[in-house]
């Protein structure tokens, strides 16, 4: 089996005694770092505030406090080294470490305490009264740490030979030791693998990374410079980028900025790998979008863990994008279906949470159209042919309505109902409906030339006020009601085949631009005789 196909080597583990030592160190380190970090934090705050308020006489002592706080943190780091791959100070006994801590940490703590007490005594004379509260908190932290130092660094609390669990502190140590137990060999974890772009101008660094990643089962692409990396990303898909910072043409920070500015690339996780360890540079990279920052020389175990975590997060983000895309597609389908049933304006109102859609319109033109002799024709042809013919004709009417911005209300069997002036008001509602009615006759004529069945149609048009809204929760539609609707329906019933029968108000609105013929007086059901007209065409 080649190295490229082998799985990752098992992680080195410490012997039980070393793991116990690690646990004790971790516990003591945690208890020391908490107050030490608080002291350093308050020292920095006090320095910032003193500079802001130009308290020049306080600055020297505050700088000494901050320096001592930094020294305290460094001492803790130097003595309590925790490294899970290397035996932990095997040449140094726990007693020696305990003695060093008690001795070495007292000096910076005493310095912090002494300078803080001096400043508090002179605070009023120095004009630093606004700093009193923070200075008192800092001094309190230093005093408590000094008093508790012997107890904190007492390793015997964990039990060198046996861990006792009769206290919260020792229980934490016990839990840590259990957590540090190596996995049994038959419980190997699934290692995420992916397509990784390695960007480094140094052949040795890049070669080692490529070799290691290939051995762990990853597909690796090499880029010898920042520009080369961007060129490769333009044509290839990758799951993760390992990016060096110091490169001659484009440095790593510039490459990172270009990646995060690109809509297609910004989702790819980027891990910065560099020999630079200054905190400002690390912070800038993280703020610019880097997923992580690893120092050189690279710890292989840490690198493996970071790659696994980044790839897993990317997989989840990719799945999330797929799910969101799928949801959007389903939403678009639903929206399209709604737009086939309801006007766009009404869909928007329903989606915004409006439950009752009801509006009054004063100036609306309503059209009814009905195929003549539909029942007789339908009895002579097959159902499939009837539906196909009817669907084709009504679809052509629908296309004409869309072109003229006429609102189709519904079809009822072989009848077609449309309106203008709803749900959006328009000044030319009568003219728009006249053009639609004339267009329906033209569509029907063309339709009859290519289809075996010859249809005729009656059309009625009236204008006036209506009420419009959405009725029902299941198979709902946008509908209109009122006397205007009823009169348009009756005008259609009294029309002649392939004629457009309009009321006097419609004729009056169209007279200057359209040709009309008087129908004379007609009797509409439920009303007295009325004057009506046939719309013939445009002037």
N, C-alpha and C positions, 0 to 999 in steps of 0.2 A: 504493500500500500504506500502510495507517495505521501510526502509531507502535506501536500495541498489537500488531500482527502482525509487526513487524520483530524479527529476532533481536538478541541483545546486540551492541553495538558492539565491534569488535576492540580488544583491549587495546593501549594505547600502549606502544611499546618504545623503549629507548634505543639510541643509535648504538653501534657496536662499541667506540669509545674510552670511552664512558660505562659500558658493561657491564664493560670491563676495570677501570675505576676502581672500580666497585661490587665486583668480585671481590677487588681488592686491599684495599679497606676492610673487606670481610667477613672476610677472612683475618686481618688485623691485629686487628680488633675481637674475633674469637674468641680469639686468643691472649692478648689483654689481659684480656678479661672473666673467663677461667678463674681466674687467680691473684687478680684483684681481688675476684671474688665469694667466693673461699675466704677471703680476708682479712676481708671484711665478715662472713661467716658465723661465723668464729672470734671476731671482735670482739663480735658479738651474744651468742654463747655465754658468753664470759667475763663480759660485763656481767650476764647473767642469773644466773650462778653467784655472782658477787660480791654481788649484791643478796640472793640466797637465803641466803648465809652471812654477811650483814651486814658485809662488808668495806668499811666506809665510806671509809677512807683511800685505797683503790684506785680508787674510783669515778670521781673527776675525770679521772685519766689514761686509764682505760678508755673514758670517754665521749669524750675527745679522739681516741683511736684509732678509735672507731666513727664519729665525725664525719668524720675524715680519710678513712676507707674509703668513706663515702657520697660525699664530694667526689671521690674517685678514680673511682668508677663514673659520677658525673655528667659528669666531664670526658671520659671515654671516649665517653659517649652524645652529648655536645655536638659533639665534634670529628668523630667517625666516624658521621655521619648516613647511614643507608642508606634510600633511598626509590626504588623501582623505577619510579615514575611521573614523577618530577621529575629533571631533570638534576642530577647529584651535584656540588654545589659547583663548578660550571663556572668560576666566577670565581677559584677558589683552586687553585693548582698543587699537585701531589703533594708537591713539596719544601717548600711552606709548611706543609701539614698535618703532614708529618713533623717539621718544626722545632717546631711548636706542641706536638705530642705529647711530644717529648723534654723540652721546657721545662716544660709545664704539669703533667705527671704526676709529675715528680720531687718537687715540693713536698709533696703529700699522702703519697707513699711514704716520704720522709725523715722526715716527722712521725710516721708509724706506727712506723717503725724506731726512732726516737729514744725515744719514750715506752715502747715495748715493752722496750728495753734498760734504761731506768731502772727500770721495774717489776721486771724479773728480778733486778737488783742488790739491790733492797730487799724482795724477795718474802718472805723468811723473817721479817724484822722486821715486815712488814705482816700476817702470819698467812695469807698467800695461797698456801701451799705446794701445796694441792690444784689450783691453777690453773696450775702450772708447765708441765705437758705441753702444754696448749692454747696457752699463751702462747709457748712455744718454737716450736710449729708455725707460729703466726701470724708470728713474727719471721722464721722461715726462709722463708716465702712472700714476705714483703716484701723480704728481701735478694736472693732469686733474681730477683724482678721488677725490682729496681733494676739488678742486674748484666746482665740480658738485655734491658733496655728498648731500648737502641740497636739491637740486632739485630732485635727484634720489629717495630719501627716503620720498618725499612729497606724502603721500597717497591721499591727497585731489585731486591730478590730476586725479585720477580715479573716483572721486565723490562717497562719502560714501553712499549717498542715491540714486544717479542716475548716471549712467556711461555716461559721455559725449564722443562723438566720433569725436571731432573736431581736434584731433591730432593723429599722428601715434601710440604713446605710449598708449593712452587711447583706441584706436581702437583695439590694440592687447589684452588689458584687456577684452574688450567687447567680442571679438571672443573666448577668453579662457573661459569666463563665459558661453557662449552659448555651447561650446564644453563639459563643465562639467555638462550640464543639464542631468538628469537621463532619460534613455530610458523609454517610456511608457510601461506599463506592457504587452501589447499585441504585443510588438515588440521584443520579446525574440530572442536572437541570437542563431544560431545552435552551440551547444557545441561539439567539436571533442572528441570522446571517443576512447580508444584503450586498448591494452594489455600492462600493465606497470609492470616492475620488480622493486620492492623496496628493496634496499640493505642497511641494518643497523643492527649492532649487538645489539643495545639497544632495548629491547622489547617494552618499552613505546613509544619511537619515532616511531618505525616501526608500532606498533599497531594503533597509531593515524593516521598515513599516510594511512594505509590500509583501515581503517574505512572511512576516508574522501573521498578517491578515489573511494571506492566501492559505497558510497552514490551518487557520481557524475556520476555513470554509467560506470566506467572503470572496466575491468577485471584485477585483481591484483595478482601478484605472489610475494611471500616473499622469501628473501634470508637473512640468519642470519649471513653471513660472506662473505668475498671476494671470497674465494674458492668455497663456496656454490653457489654464483652467477655465477661463470664461469662454474660450473658443470651444472647448470640449463640452461645456454645459449647454452650449447653443445647439448641440446635435445629439447629446446622449442624456439618458435618464439615470439619475443616481439617487440612492437612499440617504447618503451621509457624506459630508465633506470634512476631511481632516486637513486643516489649513495652517501653514507656517506663517509667522508674522513678518520676519525679515527676509525680503526678496528684492532683487534689484529693479525690476521693471515696475510692477505694481506690488506694493506691500500688502500683507494680509488684511490689514484694516480697510484698505481701499477696495480689495476684492470682496470683502464681507459687505461693504456698503453697496456695491453694485449688485450683489446677489439679492440683498434684502430690498433693493429698489425695483427689482424685476418681478412682475406679478407671477410669472411662471415658476421662478426659482425660489421665491421667498419662503416657501414651506419646507425647503430642504434643511435639515438641522446641520449646523456648522460647529465643529469643535476646534478651537484654536489650540495649536501645539507650538510652544515657543520656549526658548531659554530665558526670555525676559520674565522677571517676576515682580516688576513694580506694580503696585496696587492700582494706580491711576490707569495704566494701560489695560489691565484686566477688567476694570470697571467699564472703561470705554467700549471694550469689545462686547461685554455682556449687554450693555445698554444699546449697542448697535445691532443686537439680535443674535449673538453667538449663543449656542446652547450650553457650552461649557468651555473651560480653559484648563489645559493640562501643561505642566512644566516639563522641560527637558532636563535631564534624561528621563524618558518615559518609563513609568512603572507599568509593566505589562499587565499585571492583575487589575490595576486601576483603569488602564486603557480598555481592557476587555469589558469591564463593568460599565464604563461610560458608553462604549459603543453599543452594548446590549440594551442599555436603558434608552439611548437615543433612537435606535432602530425600533424598539417597541413603541415608544411615543409616536414615532412617525407612522407606524402601522395603524395606530389608533386614530391619528389625525387623518390618514388617508381613508380609513373606514368612515370616519365622521363626515368627510367631504362627500364620499359616495352616498351616504345616507341622506345628507342634506340635498345633494343633487337629485336623488331619487324622489325625495319629498317635494322638491321644487317642480320636478316633471309632473308628479301627480297633481300638484296644486295648479300647474298650468293647464293640465287636462280638465280638471274640475272647473277652472275659470273659463276655459273654452266652451265647455258644456253649458255653463250658466249664461255665457254671452250668446249662445244659440237659442236660449230660452227667454232671456231678459235683456233689456237695454243696458248698455255699459254703465250709464249713470246710476241705474237701479242696483246693479251688481256692486258698485262701489259703496253705495249707501248700506246695503245689506252686510257687506264685509266689514264696514265700520261699526256695526252693532245695532243699526237702526232696525227695530222690529216691525213697526207699523209704517208701511209705505202707502200714503194716501195724499193726493194733491188735487187741487182744483185748477182748471185751465179755462180761460174765457174764450180764446180764439184757437180752435182746432178744426181741421178738416178731416172727415171720416169717409172712407170708401168701402163699399161692399161689392164683391164680384161673385157671380155664381154661374157655373157651367149649365147651359141649356140642354135639357133632355138627358141628363146624366144617368138617371135610372134606366131609361130605355137602352142607352148605349152599353151600359155595364152588363146588361143581360145578354148581349150578343157576343161579347168577347171573354176570353179567359181571365180569371182573377189576376194572374201574374202579369198579363199584358195591360190590364186596366191599371194596376198599381204602378207599373213601370211608366206608362203614358202619363198618368196623373202626377207622379213624382217628378218627371222631367219638366212638365209644364209649370208646376208650382215652384220648382227650383229656379226656372228661368225668371219667373215673377220675383223671386227672392233676390236674384242678382240685380235685376232692374231696380228694386227697392233700395238696395245698398248703394248703387250708383247715384241715386237721386236723394239719398238721406231720408227716405220714407221709412217710418217705423211699422214693420209688419206686426200686427197684433196676434193673429192666429189664423189657422185654417180649420174649418168645420166641414169635414167631408170634402165636397167639391167646391165649397165656398171659401173666399179669400177676404180677409178683413185687414185694412191698413189705416194709418192715421199720420197726419203731419201736425207739428206743433206740440207734440208730446214725445218723450218726457222733457225735451228741451224746446222752449218757446222759440218761434221763428216768425218773422213778419211776412214771409212769402209762402205761408203754409198752403194757401188756396192754389197758387200757381204751381207749386211743387207737386200737389196732388193731381192737378190737371195734366201735367207732363207725364206723371206716372200712369194715369188712366189711358192716355193716348198711346203710351208705350206698351201697355198690356195688349191693346188691340194689334199693334205691330208684331209683338212677340207671338201672339196667337196665330196670326197669318203665316209667319215663317214656320211655326211649329206644325201647322196643318199641311204645309207643303212637303215636309219630310216624313210625317207620320201617316200611317194607314188610316187612322181614325180622324175624322173632321169634327172639330169642336166649335161651338159658338158660346158666347159669354154675354151676360147682362151685367151692367155696372151702374151703381147709384152713388152719388156724392152729395154730401151736405156739410155745412160748417156751422160752428157755434160752440157753446160751453160744454165741457165734459168733466167728469170726475175720473181720475186714474189712480190705480194702485195695484198691489200684489195681494192676492187672495189665496189662503190655504197654506199648509205646511208640507203637503205631499203632492208632487206633480203640480206645483204652483205655476201661475203664469202672470204676466203683466197685462191688465185688462182695462177697458174704459167703459163708462156707463153714462146714461143720461138721455134726454130727449133727442139730442143731436144724433146719437148712435141709432136710436129707433127710426128716426126720419130717413137717415141714409139707407138703412135696411129696406124700408118701404119703397124708397125711390128705386132701389135695385129691383125689387119685386115687380114694379110697374114699368120697368124699362123694356126695350125691344132688344132682340139678339144683336150683338156686336154694336150696340149703341151705349153712349155714356149719358146717363140721365142725371141732371143736376138740378138743385133747388134754385129759387130766385136769388137768395143771398150769394150763392156761389157764382151764378151768372153775372150778377152785378160786379163782383170783384174781378171777373175775368174779361168783361166786355171790351176793354180797350186793347187787349193784346191777343184775344182768342176769338175764333168764329163760333157762333152759337145759333141754333135754330129753336124757335119757340115750339114747345110741345103743346102749348095751350094749357087749359085747366085740367088737372087730374085729381082724382079723389084718393087720398091716402087713408088707409084704415085707421080709425080712431081720431081723425081730424076732418076739418072742413075741406072743401076744394082748394087747391093751391096752384099757383102758376109754376110751371117747370120748363126746362129747356134741355136740348141735346147739345153736348159739347162736340163740335165737329173737328176742330184743329186750331192751330195758331193762325194769327192774321198773316 
